[in-house]
Each structure stands twice: as structure tokens, then as C-alpha cells.
Amino acid sequence: MDTNCRLVIAGGSGGTDDYAEELYKLAAGDDRIIFTGFVKGELLEELLTNAMVFCQASDVEGMALSLLEAMGYGRCCLVSDIPENLEVVTALDGSLVAETFTHSDPYSLREQLTALLPDKERRAKLGDLARQHVRNQIGWDKAVEETEELYLGLPEA
């Protein structure tokens, strides 16, 4: 992409060392691309606090805790349209609290990033929606409430 924004790729290779090596080769010489490896603690907090867009580009995923964390930080999220991601970013009314792109389609990803990066207002709105969604629909209070309902609804032994 033709942008001055930096791309931070956080996390390890997850057993896909050949793919990671290919990414390093493609990024060689481009100082806009930063590979952090596995991050936690203050560095993770700094990345999530300052990211313009959090992108979850997986083709195969469980419920991504990193996506939930980014949403909790109020980050604008861009996710591949796999069912696992869509489940996380879909509100109870069926609306999305994140932008999506067609999985395995780099052109769709580029199109969405090209639209989001310059649109500060849209990013802020999506970040606010994401934070509220996590707080109201997914957070610990909701988990406790649903667990309590489950146990109270069980027949006595």
C-alpha cells in the first residue's frame, strides 16, 4: 500500500515458520513494517493503545482473544469474514462493530485498509462500538450472568 503508516505484525509464527520467513523476505528493506514476535504486558498495552486499526486476518481461528482485547481497548477492528470472527464482532441486533474483508483475499484487505486509514471519524466510531460491545455483550459481567443462569436452571441432583 502507498501509505506512511506502519504495519506492526505481532505474535509468533505459530508453527508456520516457512510462511513467517516468506513475510520477512517480502518486508526486507521496508522500515514501515515491524515484526515484534510474541508480546505481552506493557508492550502489548502500548500497541493496543496506539493502533489505528487492529487487523485479524486469519483464515482459520478459534475465538481470538487478541481480537477481544483490541475491541476492549476501543480499537477499530478489521477482520476476515470467517465465522469465528463474525461471531465476535456481531452485535445482538445483527449489526457489525468492525469492518470485514473477504478471507484469503489480499485485494479485499487492501481495499478496506485504504478506506479506513484516512477516515479518523469512522475508526473512532467503530472503536467505540467495539468497546461497548465487549463491555455489554462479552465481558466478565455477562459471562458471570450467563453461567449463573445455567447453573440455576439445572435440575437438582
C-alpha positions in Angstrom: 0.0 0.0 0.0 1.0 3.6 -0.6 1.0 4.8 3.0 3.2 6.3 5.6 1.5 4.2 8.3 3.5 1.4 10.0 2.5 -2.2 9.9 3.2 -4.0 13.2 2.9 -7.7 12.9 2.7 -9.0 16.5 2.9 -12.6 17.6 4.9 -15.7 16.8 4.8 -17.9 13.7 2.5 -20.4 15.4 4.2 -23.4 13.7 4.2 -21.7 10.2 7.9 -20.9 10.1 8.1 -21.1 6.3 5.3 -18.6 5.9 6.9 -16.3 8.5 10.2 -16.5 6.6 8.4 -15.5 3.4 7.0 -12.5 5.2 10.4 -11.4 6.4 11.8 -11.6 2.9 8.9 -9.6 1.5 9.3 -6.9 4.1 13.1 -6.7 3.8 14.1 -3.1 3.4 10.7 -1.6 4.2 11.1 0.2 7.6 7.4 0.7 7.8 7.0 -3.0 8.7 7.9 -4.1 12.2 7.8 -7.7 13.4 7.6 -7.8 17.2 7.3 -11.5 17.9 5.2 -12.6 20.9 4.2 -9.6 23.0 2.6 -9.2 26.4 2.4 -6.8 29.3 3.3 -3.2 28.8 4.4 -3.6 25.1 1.1 -5.2 24.2 -0.8 -2.5 26.1 1.2 0.2 24.2 0.5 -1.5 20.8 -3.2 -1.8 21.6 -3.5 1.8 22.9 -1.8 3.3 19.8 -3.0 1.1 16.9 -5.0 2.9 14.3 -6.6 -0.4 13.2 -6.3 -3.8 14.6 -6.5 -6.4 11.9 -7.3 -10.1 12.4 -6.6 -11.6 9.0 -6.9 -15.3 9.9 -8.4 -17.9 7.6 -8.6 -20.4 10.5 -9.2 -19.2 14.0 -11.0 -20.1 17.3 -12.4 -17.2 19.2 -9.4 -14.8 19.1 -8.6 -13.4 22.5 -6.4 -10.8 20.8 -9.4 -9.5 18.9 -11.4 -9.3 22.1 -8.6 -7.4 23.8 -8.3 -4.9 20.9 -12.1 -4.4 21.0 -11.9 -3.8 24.8 -9.2 -1.2 24.2 -11.7 0.6 21.8 -9.6 -0.1 18.7 -11.2 0.0 15.2 -11.0 -3.7 14.1 -10.8 -5.1 10.6 -11.4 -8.9 10.5 -11.5 -11.6 7.9 -15.1 -12.8 7.3 -14.6 -16.2 8.8 -17.5 -17.4 11.1 -15.4 -17.2 14.2 -14.5 -13.6 13.7 -18.0 -12.6 12.6 -19.5 -14.2 15.8 -17.3 -11.9 17.9 -18.0 -8.7 16.0 -21.7 -9.1 15.5 -24.0 -7.3 17.9 -27.3 -8.7 19.2 -29.2 -6.6 16.6 -27.1 -8.2 13.8 -25.0 -5.1 13.1 -21.3 -5.3 12.9 -19.0 -3.5 15.3 -16.0 -3.9 13.0 -15.2 -3.8 9.3 -14.7 -7.1 7.5 -12.9 -8.2 4.4 -13.1 -11.4 2.3 -10.7 -14.0 3.9 -7.8 -15.1 1.7 -8.3 -12.0 -0.5 -5.4 -9.5 -0.2 -7.2 -7.1 -2.5 -10.3 -7.0 -0.3 -8.0 -6.4 2.7 -6.2 -3.6 0.9 -9.5 -2.0 -0.2 -10.8 -1.9 3.4 -7.5 -0.6 4.8 -7.3 2.1 2.1 -10.8 3.2 3.2 -10.2 3.0 7.0 -6.8 4.5 7.4 -7.7 8.1 6.4 -11.1 8.0 8.0 -10.4 9.0 11.6 -14.1 9.5 12.3 -15.1 6.0 11.1 -12.2 4.4 13.1 -13.3 6.2 16.2 -16.9 5.2 15.8 -16.0 1.6 15.2 -13.7 1.6 18.2 -16.4 3.0 20.5 -18.9 0.4 19.2 -16.3 -2.4 19.7 -15.6 -1.3 23.3 -19.3 -1.1 24.2 -20.0 -4.5 22.5 -17.3 -6.2 24.6 -18.4 -4.4 27.8 -22.1 -5.2 27.3 -22.2 -8.5 25.4 -19.0 -10.4 26.0 -17.4 -9.0 29.2 -17.0 -10.8 32.6 -20.2 -9.5 33.9 -22.1 -11.1 31.0 -20.2 -14.4 31.4 -21.0 -14.5 35.2 -24.6 -13.7 34.5 -24.9 -16.5 31.8 -23.0 -19.0 34.0 -25.3 -18.2 36.9 -28.4 -18.7 34.7 -27.1 -22.0 33.5 -26.4 -23.4 37.0 -29.7 -22.1 38.4 -31.6 -23.7 35.6 -30.1 -27.2 36.2 -32.3 -29.8 37.9 -31.2 -30.7 41.4 -29.2 -33.9 41.8 
